[in-house]
Amino acid sequence: MAAPAMQQPSYLLANLKMDSTTKPFLQCCQELVKVIDDYPAKELHLIFPWLVESVFGSLDGVIVGWNLGFLQACSNRYNIVMDFLNPSGPMMKLVYKLQAEEYKYEIPVSFLPGPVKVSIQEGVLPDCPLLNNKLHFPLSGLQTLSLALNPFEYYMFMFASSLITPKNYSLGQHVSSLDSAYFVLVDTYLKYFLPTEGSVPPSPFTYKRGSVSPPAPRAPSVPFAGYGIHSTSLLKRHISHQPSVTADPAAQEIWRSEALLQVFVEMWLHHYSLEMYQKLQSPQVKLALLQYRLSMSSMLCQPLTPPGSGTLDTYQEPFTPTEEHVLVVRLLVKHLHAFSCSLKPEQVSSSAHSHTSPLEELKRVVVHRFVQQKLYVFLQHCFGHWPLDASFRVVLETWLSYIQPWRYTGEKTNPQTDQNKGVPEKWRFFVQENLLMYTKLFQGFLNRVVRTDLVNVKNALMVFRVAKVFAQPNLSEMIQKGEQLFLEPEHVLHHRQHRCFLSPGHGGSFLSARQPVVTDRVFRVKSHVYGLEGQDCQYKQMFGTELRGTVLKLIQIIDQARQTAKKISDQSAEVAANNSFMSWFGMGSPDLNYTFNGGEVDDTGACVKKTHEFLERSLDYLCQIFRLNAGQLSQLMATLGSGQDDGNSKQLPDCVQGENGLILTDLGRMQVINGLRRFEIAYQGDPELQPIRSYENAILVRLFFKISSLVNERFGGHMDALCSRPDFLGQLGRHYLASPEAAADGRRRSPETRLTAEGYRRPRLSLRMLASYRTLLMLLLLYLFGALFSFGLMSSTLLILTVGFLYGLLSCPVWR
């Protein structure tokens, strides 16, 4: 590659694009490192958007990039990519180099999360600190708005977007794991910019003015309604009043931590439905939106916006997170808890607020002001839209990670003694200020679990995990105390009527100046609930009468699933014994349509034992949480068992007759899901056309079918005449020529099956039984037994036919 002085920026970009398609990956990275080191920021500014898009992919998903989500440690590229994208690597060096020159890069608003995008198109600035003073207004109108981001924000935006942007992957690229390059990079960036020990390392480049300059204020002519008066960010509060030369290095560098968190939270957690979006709007936003619409409708020169996908009235984002997305969100939650818990003990008290560093201040407020609201909405969306299968485990563990911050204090604890020790008393304020995270989401989990198959060991494990967490000593008492505070009479808040219940994010930057310390726990709990659910919410108590009924229903389902698991275990043991070599001699199970009446295929043996253990311990934990004594539990189980007997498993599920047949009721669905009852599944077609079984010889089945078909076609009329006779010969003909399925009585068939079955109920010869390996083995043994007594082949055959005829003659119904 030519020296920097000999090459123009346009040729540099063209050469880099050509090299990326013709040269090996390692060589391309080495040349990029050289370009970043040698070229000035003015020339690197032109290649930066292309380079970021080449690494993380395009926002529309057409360009896949380096495919970080599927890049595993075993790949040859892994170490090269990690070194290049490391927080201290060449790519970040390029970011800092451009950051020092204050370049801006535009992101179209159309690629923002749905609620943010539609809100902006409505003319209302949403509750999104990342957008403050960054919107670029073109002359063409609001539909072509874009964000003007600095290099660091642009880099992190593209990095975060690559997780949720659908891409056109090639076949076979559908598996990602926790050791992928993307997951490791997220963890690395979090630990670097949000360190639990020490401070954020300074950038290798200094700014022209020595500190970050506040963004330019928005022009008054901008047609956007605001959220009210925005307070200055934590960064501006610490920096703007200091000379740039002597500015605190920690205060200068904390802006990267704030920017990284804003991007991650907005891009990963700001996805939900219109109903939830409108519920979270503060009174100021609703009033501003109303005023904006009134002003727009009063302007006769401007046409009204037609209803469509670009308005809040019709917005519904079809967003479903992937498992990889939720895993990364859980990683973010865990690290933020560890980051917050690393706050120095001497700075926890309110008296030290004026002396704390910006990083310590960030640790104090990061969970409450950054993630509480949006994570609650994100989890609630997942609880309501995630499929009812075992993949819900990733969402469940994310929820359990958030509501257990005491697990990330960094203290070494013994898991056995820690469970008995319970939740430390200092966490009661966290529980109260996150009350809905415990109560509302627990109710959402109950609504899911009563509709799932608890015989499945994976579903049983999820019930066990939740019950074990909520059964920790002191936790249920803390939750109950929080509910009591919320249900306090309203007169205690009359002296605060000038305040409104705001959600944690309202007020511009999440790191805005600290609110005055509020000692009234009642106000804090009410502010939390009203901020997330709206002031007209109808709160349902976790320990109230209504939810207690749902818990008792769950206990019944758990007990039923436990009994079903035991039956499956016993049945699998019997089937394993019957399917041995001795079953060839007629000692096995004759039920060819046998299938388990509950659970999945792999829920046998050890899995069923684990299921029984998980459900047993879940019952104990639920009794501890809701204070059910042994007598109440025994009475509940007795009530459940009084309506059941051993014959219930052979009955049909609870159904009602509909126009098109039987329809399962809610009780019937529960019976089918938990294996209590089932529909009898049996082959009801032509017996001669059944699929070839594993115990049959395929060649002989086809051969005997052709022979039988020729005989039946040639002598079908004679067989009908013989079987229609009322005498002894007619009885004997019906015994040998009529199929067992046709002679069976009491079998329930659908109307369609009865009509189609008339064709194959006619008398006919069937030789299929001779193709069974068991029959062939029995014939071989009989011929060997005849050979011992010097019988020839013909003599043995005649003897076998004679014995078979006499056996059929004696078992003929005419003798009964």
N, C-alpha and C positions, 0 to 999 in steps of 0.2 A: 504494500500500500504506500502511496506517495506521502511525502512529508506534508505536514499541515500547511506550510507556507505556500505550497505549490497547488493546492486544491481548493476549489470553491465549495460552499455548503451544498449546492444543488448536486454537484457531482459526488459529494460524500454520501448523501442519502441514496442516490442511484446505485453507487458501488456497493453500499451495505445491503441493499435489497437484492442485488445480483449475487453477492457472496452468500447470502442466507439460503439461496436455492442451489448453489453449485458446490460450495465448500463443506467439509465435515463440520459437525457441530462444535467440536472442541476448538478448531481453528477459527471459526466465526466468533466464539466467545473471547478468544485471545485477542483478536483484532478489535473487538468492541472495547476491551479493557484498554488497549493502546489508544484508541480514538478518544475515550473518556479522559485519559490522562493528558493527551497532547493537545486537544482542540480547546479553544475558548468557549465560554458559555454561549456566545452569540451564534456560533455554528452548531453547537450541540442542541440548542433550542429547537432547531428544525427537525432533528432526527428523533427527539424525545417521544412525541406521540406515536410515531411508527414503531419505535423500539418497545414501548410499553404494550402496544397492541399485539406485537409479535410475541411477547412473553405471555400475557394473560388472555389474549384473544379479544375479538371485537365485541362491542356491547350488543350487537344484534346476533351474535353467535355464529356468524358465517366463518370467521377466522377462529380456529381452535387455540392457536398459540402453542405453548410448550406442554400443554396438557398436564398441568401440575397435579390435578386430582387423581391421575392414574399413574403418576411417575413413582415407582417403588424404589426402595433402597438397593434392590438387586440390579437395577438398571445401570448401564455404563454412564448415562447422562446425569445420574442423581447427584453425585458429588460436585460435578461441574455446575449444575444449576444452583445447588445450595450455596456454593462459594460465591457465585455471581450475584445472587439475590439476598445474601446475608445482610443484616443491618449495618455491618461495617464493610460491605463488599463494594464492587465497582458500580452496581446499579444505584445504590443509595448515595454513593459519592457523586454520581451524576445528578441525582435529585438535589443534593445540597449545593452543588455548583450552580444549578439553575435557580435555586431558592435565593441565593445571595443576590441575584440580579432581579428578583421579583417579577419573573415572567408569569403569565396567566395562560391557562388552557381551558377550553370550553367543553362542557358536557351538556348535550341536549336534555331538556327537562323530560322529554318523552321516555328517557331511560331511567328515570327515578322510580321508586316504588309507587304503585298505583294510587294510594290515598294522597301522597304528596303531589303527584303529577296532576291529578284531577282538581285538587284544591287550588293549585296555582292557576290552572286554566279557568277556574271559576273567579279568579281575581282576589283570592284570600291567601295571605302568607301563612302556611301551615306551621304547626308547632315543631319546627325542625331547625335547631341551631346551626346546622351546616349551611343553611340557605341565607343566613343573615348577611346582608351587604354583598352577596355574591351573585345575585341574579343579574343577567345581562339582557337588556330590553332592546330588541331590534325594532326597526321601523315597520316590519311586516305584521306585528301584532303579537298577542300572547301565545298563540299556538306554536311559535318558533322560538320560545324562550330558551335560554341556556344558562348554565352556571359557569362563572369564571373562577376557577380554582387555581391555587398556587401549585407548584410542582409536587410538593409532598402530599397535599390533599388529592391531587389528580392521580398520583401513583397509588395511594391507598384506596381511592375510589375504584380504580380499575382492578386492583387486587381483590377487593371485597366483592365486586360485581361478578368476577369470574366464577364465584361459587354458585350463584343463583341464575346465571344466564344459560338458557338451554343452548346446547351446541350440537353440531352434526358430527357425532363421533363415528368412527369406523366400526365395523362389526367386530365383536369380541371385546370392546372396551366398555364394559359395563360394571366392573368391579373396582371399588375403591376401599381403602382400609385406613386405619388410624396411623399407619406409618407412611402415608403418601407424602410427597413433597409439599403439597399445599397445607396439609394439616400440621406438619412440622414447622413450616414457615409461619403459620398463624401463632403457634406456641412460641416461636422464637421472637417474633415482633412484640407479642404481649410481654414477654419477660424482659425485653430490651427497653421498651418505651414505658412500661409500667413495672418497674423493678420492685420487688419486695424488700430488697436490701440495697442501701446506697441511693444514688440519684441517677437520673437519666444522663448517659454520656453526652458531652457536648458535641455538636456537629463540627467537622473539620474545617468548615468555612464560616467566616464572620460576615455579617450583613453590613451593607454600606453605612447605615446609620447606627450600627452597633446593637440594635434591638428590633423587635417586631413592631412595625408601625400599625396603628389601629386602622381597620378598613374604612374606606371613605363612606360617609353617611349617604343614605339613599336620597335621591332627589325628591323634593316634595310633590312633584308632578306625577310620580309613579302611581298608577291606578290600583294600588293594593291596600286592602284593609288590614290593619295590624292586629296583634294580640293584646295591645295595650302598651305601656311603657316598658321597654326592654332595659334591664339593668346591664351594666358592663360585666364582661367576663372576668373570671378570676385572674387570667393572664393580664388583662388590661389594668386591673386594679393594682397589681403588683409592679407593673412595668412603667405605666404611663407617667407616674409621678416621680420617676427617678431619672437622673441624667443618663443618657445613652452610654456614656463612657464607663460609668461605674455601676452599670446595671448588674443585678444579681444573676450569675450564670444559670442557676437553677430556674429562676423566673423566666429567663430568655428561652430555655429549652423545654419548659413544660407545655408550650403550645403544641408540640408534636404529640404529646400524650393525649391532650384534649382533642386534637384533630383526628387522631387514630380512633379514639373511642366514638366520636361523633359519626365517623364514616361507618365503622363496624355496626353500631347500633342502628343507624338509619337504614343501612342496606340489608341487614340480616333480620331485623325484627319489625320493620315498618310495613307489614303486609297483613291485611285483614279485610273484612267485608265492610260494606257501606254502613250497615246497621251499627257495627262496633265503632266505626270511625266517627259517626255522628254522635254516638253516645259519649265519646271522650272529649267532645268539643266543650270548651269552657263557655260560660255565659257571654264573655266578651266576644268570642269568636262567632257565636250564633247571632249576636246583635250586629256585629260588623258584616256578616254575610247577608243579613236581612237588609241593612242599609245599602250595601253595594247593589243588591238586586233591585231595590226600589229606585236607586239613582239610575241604574241602567235602563229600567223600564220607563222612567220618566223622560229619557232622552229620545224624542221621536225620530231624530235623524239616524239613530242606530237601530238596526233590526235586532229583534230578540234572538237569543241563542236557541236554535232548534234543539229539542230533546234528542239526545243521542248518547253515545258512549263517552262523550267528553264532559258530562255534567255529573254533579254529585247525586242528582235525583235518580240517575239510572246506573250509577257506578256499582259494579260488583266484580271484584278482582278474582279471577279463577286461579288462585295461587295455592299450591300444595307443596310444602317443603319436602325435600328429599331427606333420606336418612343421613347423608353426608352433611347436609345443611344443619340438621339438628345436632349432630355430633360436634360441629364447629361451634354452635351456639353454647353447647354444654361446656366446651373448653373455655369459652369466653367467660361464662358464669363462674366456673371454678377458679379461674385466675383472678377475676375481680374480687371474689371473696378472699382469696389468699392475699391480694394486694391491699384490701381494706383491713384485713386482720393484722397486717404488718405495721399498723400505726403504733407508734411508741406509746407505752402506757402513760408516761408523764404528760403526753399531749392529748389524752382523751378528755381531760377535764376542760370545761368551757373557759376557765381562766387563762388558758394558754393560747387561745385563738389568735390573739394579736401578735404572737411571737412565732407562730408556726410557719414553716416554709410552704411554698405553693404545692409541692409534691405531697406533703403531709396533709394539707388542706384537701387536696384531691382524694386522698385515701379516705378521709372522713365522710365525704359526700358521694363517692363514686357509685355505690350500689343504689342508693335511694334516688339520686337525681338522673342517673344515666339509664339504668336498665329496668327499674321496677315496673313502670307503667307499660312500656312496650313489650317486655318479656311476659307480663301477665296476659296481655292481649294475644301475643304470639302463642302462648301455651293454651289459652282458651280456644283459639282457632284450631289448634292441633287436636285438642280433646274432642272437639265437635266434628272434625272432618277427617281424621285419620281412620284408615280401614280397621275393622275389628279383627285384627290378627296380631301375631306375636311381634311384628315389627314396631308396634307401639312402645316397645321397651325403651327405645332411644329417647322418645318424648318423656316417658316416665322418669328415666334417670336424670334428665335435664331438670325436671320439676323437683325431684328429691334433692338434687345438688343445690338448688337455690334455697330451699327451705331448711337446709342444714349448714349454715355458715360456720358453725362450731367445728365442723370436720376439717376446716382449712386454716386453722390457727397456727399450724406448724409445730404444735406440741406433740410429742411422742406419747401415744396412749396405747393401752392394751385393749384390743377389741372386746374381749370378754368382760373386763371390768368396766369399760366405757359404757357398755349397754346398761349395766346396773347402776352406774353413777348418775346417768340422766343428763338433762340439758342444764348447763350452768345458768344461774339466776340472772347473770348480766345480759343474757340474750332475750329477756322478756320484752324489752322495748322493740327489738327487731321483730319478734313474733307479732306484737300488737300493731306495729306500723306496716306489717305485711299480712294482715289478717286474711284478706281475700285469697292470697296465695295458698293458705292452709285450708280455709273453709270452702270457698267457692270451687276451687279446683278439686278438692276431695269429693265434693258432690258430683262434679263432672266425671270423676273416675268411677264413682259408684254407678252412675248411669251407664257407663260403658261396660263395667265388669258384669253386671246382671244380664247382659246380652251376649256374653262370650262363653266359649266352651271351657269350663274350668277343669275338665278331665285332661285337657292338654297341659302338659307339664310346664310349658313356657307361660301360659296364661296363669296357671296356679302360682308360678314364681312371682309374677307381677303383683298378685294379690298379697302374697307373703311379704314382698319388699315394702309395699305401702303400709301394711299393718304393722310391720316391725318398726318402721320409722315413727309412726304416730303413737306407738306404744312406749316410746322412750319416757322414762320417769320425768315428771314436771311439764312435759310438752302439752298434754291435754289440758292441764290446769292453766297454763299460760294462754292457750287458745280460748278457753272458757272465760278467763278474765278479760281478754280482749273483746269478746262478744258482750260481756256485761258493760264494759266501758262504752261500746257503741250504742247499746240500748238504754244508756242513761237518758233521763228526761231532757227535753230540749231547753228548759229554762236555764240550765247551766251555761248555755252558750249565748244568752241574750245580751250579755255585756260585750260580745264579740260580733254583733250583727254587722259591723262595718266590714268584716272580713268575709271572703267567699272561699269556698272549698275548692282549691285549685289542685290539679294533678301535678305530680312532681316535676314534669318537664316545662311547665308554663313559666315564662319569664325570660325568654331569649336564650342565653347560654345556660347549659346545665351547671356550669361552674360560676354562676352569678354570685354576687355578694351574698354572704350568709344572712338568712332571715334571723330576726330576733329569736332567742331561745324560748321556746314554748314549753312551759312545764306542765300544762294541762294535758294529761294523757287522753282525756275524753275528746278534746278538740283534735288531737293528732289522729286518733283512730277514725273519727268521723270524717276528717279531711281525706284520709286515705281511701275510705270506702266510697265517699261521694265523688272523689276525683277520678276513680276508676269505673264506677258503675253509674254515675249520674245522680243528681240530687233527688230523683224520683224513683230510685231503686227500691225494690222490695227484698229486704235481706232475709235469707232463710238460715236459721241458726243451725250450726253443725251438731249441737247437742239438744236441738229442739225435738218436738214430738213428731213432726213430719219426716225429718231425716232419720229419726230412730226407727220408724217403720220400714224405710228402705234398707237400713242396716240389718234389721231382723229378717227381711226377705233375702238379703245377701247371705246371711248365716244359714238359712234354709237351703239355698242353692249350693253353698259350700258343702253342707252335710250330704246333700244328694249327690254331688259330684264325687265326694269321698267314697260313698257307698258304690257308685258306679265304677270308680277306679278299682275298688276291691273286687268287684265282679269281673272286670276286664282282666285283672291279674289272675283270678282263678280260671277263667275261660282260656286264657292264653296258655296256662300250664296244662290244662286238659288237652287242648289242641296239639300242643307240642308232644304230648305223650301219644295221642292217637295217630299222629302223622309219622310214626316210626315205621320201621320195616315190617312190623307185624300187621300194620293196616292193610298190607297187600293180601292178607289172608282173610279179609272181611271183618277185622276187629276194629277198624277205624270208624271215624264219624261218617255216616251215610249222607249227611246234609251237604249237597254239592253247592248250595247257594249260601253257605255259612259266611257270615261277616260279623265283626265286632259291632256292638250296638252303641258305641261311643268312643270318643277320643280319636287320635290320628294313628296312622300306620305305625309310627315309631313309638307310640305310647304304650309299650309293653315292657315286661321285665323290670329292669332297674328304673326306667322312666316312670312307670306306674307307681313304684314304691316311693320315688321322690315326690310324685304328685300327692300321694296320700300324706306324706310327711309335711309338705308345704301347706296343704289345706288344714291339717290338724293344728299346726302351729299358728296359722292365720286365725282360726277360731279362738285360740287362747288369747292372741293379741287383741282381737276385736272385743272380746269380753273385758279385757283390761281397759281399753280406750273408753268404752261406753258403760263401764261398771256393771256388767251383767254377772251375777253370781251363778254358782253351779246349779242352784235350784231353778232359776229362770231359764238357763240353757237346757236343763233336762226337760222342763215342761215344754219348751219350744220344740225340742226334738221329738218328744212324745206326741205332741199335736201333729207334727209332720208325719210320724210313723203310723199314726192311727188310721190315716187315710190311704195307706199303701199296704200291699201284700206282695207275696212272691209272684203272684200271677199278673201283676200290673205290667211287668216288662214284656209280656206277651200280648197285651192289649194295644189297640191303636191309639196314637196320640189324640188329645182333645181336639175335635174338629167340628165344624158346622157345615151343613150342606149348602153349596152355592150353585149358581147356574151352570158352571162348568165342572162341577165335582166338589170334592171335599176341600175345605179351606181351614188351615191351621189357625187356632186362636192363640192369644199370647201365652196361655198356659201350655198349649200344645207345642209352641216353639221352644219354650223352656224345657219341656220334657224331651224333645228331640235333641236339643243342643247338649243336654247333660246326660243323654243316653238312658233316660228312665223308660221311655217307650219308643217304639219305632214301627215303621211300616214294613210289612213282610216283603222282602225283595226276593222274587223267584222268577225264573224264566217261564214265560207263558206263551211262547211261540210254538212252532212246529218242533217236536222233540228231535226229529231227524236232522234239523238244520241248526241245532245248537252249535256253538263254537267248539272246536276240538279241545278236549281237556288235556291236562298234563299227564294224566294216567291212561291216555288212549294213544294208539298208534295211528298217526295221520294217514298213512298209506292204506291201512286196513279199513279205516273209517270211510274213506272215499270209495274203496273197492266194494265193500258191503252195501254202501248206499246205492251204487249203480245196480248191483244184483237185486236188492230189495225193490228198487224202482221198476226194473224190468218185470219182476214177478208180480208186483202190485198192478202194473199196467196191463199185464196179460190176463191175470186171474182176478182182477178187482171185482168184477160182477159176481163171480162164484163166491168170493169171500162175503160180499154183502148178503147174498142169498143164504149162505150158511149161518151167518151171525143173526139173521132175522128169524130164524126158526125158533119156535118156543120149546123144543124138546131138548134132550140131553146133548145131541150134537151141536145145537145152537149155543147152549151154555158153554160147551167145551171150546167152540170157535171163538166166542167172545172173550174167553179167558186167555187164549193164546194170541189172538189177532188184534184186540182192542188195546190202545195205549193206556198205561197207568194214569196219565194225566187226565184222560177223558173219563176214566172211571171214578176219579176222586170226587168226593162229595163235599159240599160246604165251602169250596174255595171261592173267594170273592174276586170277581173279575170286573173290569170296566166294560161298559156297553160295546166299545169298539173291539175289545179283545174277544167278546162273545161272538160277534159277527165274523171276525176273521178266523176264529178257531173252528168254525163248523166244517171248513174244508179239510182239516187234518185230523178230525175225530172219527173219520170213517175207518172201518176195519182194514188192516194191512199188516204185512209182514215186516218186522224190524230185526235186522241182524247186527245192529250197532254194538250190542252188548258183547259180541264176540271179539271186538277190537280193543276191549279193555285189557290192560296188562294183567290185572288180577284174574280175569277169566282165562286168559292164555296160560297163566301160571298154574291155575287149578287144573286145566285140561292136560298140561304137561305132566303134572303130578299123577293124574289119573291114568294116563298112558304108561307112565313108568311103573305104577302100581300093577297095571294089567300085564306088563312085560314080566314082572316077577312071577306071575302065575301062568306064564307061557301063552298069553292071549296075543293074537296077531293084531295088526293095525285095523283091519276090517271088523274083527270080533270086538275089539275095544270100542270102536266107534258105534257099533250096533248096541253094545251094552250100555254105553253112555246115553245114547238116544232113548233106549228103553227105560232106563232109570229116570231120565228127565221127563219122559212122557207119563210114567206112573206117578212121579212127584206132582206134576201138574194136574193129573187126573184126581189125585187124592185132595189137592188144595182147591179144586174147582168149587164154586159156590153151590153147585147142585147138591153136594153132600152135606152142606152146613144146615 
